[in-house]
Amino acid sequence: MKIHDLKPAEGSRKAGKRKGRGIGGKGGKTAGRGSKGQRARNTVRLGFEGGQSPLQKRVPKLRGFQNPFRVEYQAINLDVITDFVEATGSNEISPDALFDKSLIGKGNLVKVLGRGEINSAVTVKAHAFSASAEAAITAAGGTIEKLDLPFSVRPPSSGNQHMNR
């Protein structure tokens, strides 16, 4: 056995350093803090960088532009409408019917997008349609009805509370 093979017994714990208990021991007098100054007196607050502008202030915040008049739509694709028609047998699709089947959230504006195919003639009521979705629905013999938006002037979106700070 050599000295580098020695290790403490299983489950034993090494005692911590006892600092600041007189000049007789290893951690006495200045207790490992050097001599004098701000850090020796334990008065440095968290994030303090010696008078230099701290990182927390140097990092920019609230960057970019957020349009207060943005309108958020819940997207529904043609393949979802096809599955809905097959599941319910109904040929009229409206935001209320989509909400009842948990395909959209409450109070969302609905926009129909053109992913997928539609084979049956259906009446689709929504707030907006993409050009490809509109073409596919009318090509299958269906009709579209654009619903009125629930506001006359675009309202501020919900994610812009910081604009008035």
C-alpha positions, 0 to 999 in steps of 0.5 A: 500500500502506498500513500496515494492509495489511502482514502477515508473509511466508507461513510466517514466525513471530513470536518469542515475548516474552522475559520476565524477562530484565533491565530493559532489555527490555519484559518485564523486572523483574516480567515482566508479573506486577505487583508482589508477592503470591501470583500474582507468586510463581506459587503459586496452585494450579488451582481456587483462588479466593482462600479462597472455597469453590471451585466444585468444592466448591460443586457438589452431588454424589450427588443424588437417591434410588436405590432399592437394590432396583430390578429391571431387566428387558429389555423384549421387545415383541410385534412382536419375538416375532412376528418371532421366531416367523416366523423360527424357526417355533418356537411356544415363546419363552423367555429362552434362545431369545431369548438364542440369537438375540441379542435379549436380553443374558446373565442378563437378566430378561425382561418382555414388553410390548404393542407390536405384534400377535401372530397365532399361538398361542405359549407365552411364558415370561418373568419379567414381563408387561404387562397388554396383552401378557398379554391379546394373547397369550391372545386369540391362543390362546397361553399365558404362563408366569411364570418365578420370579425368581432371588432371594427378596429383591430384591438391590441393583442394580449401579449403587449402589456409592456407597451404602456410602461 
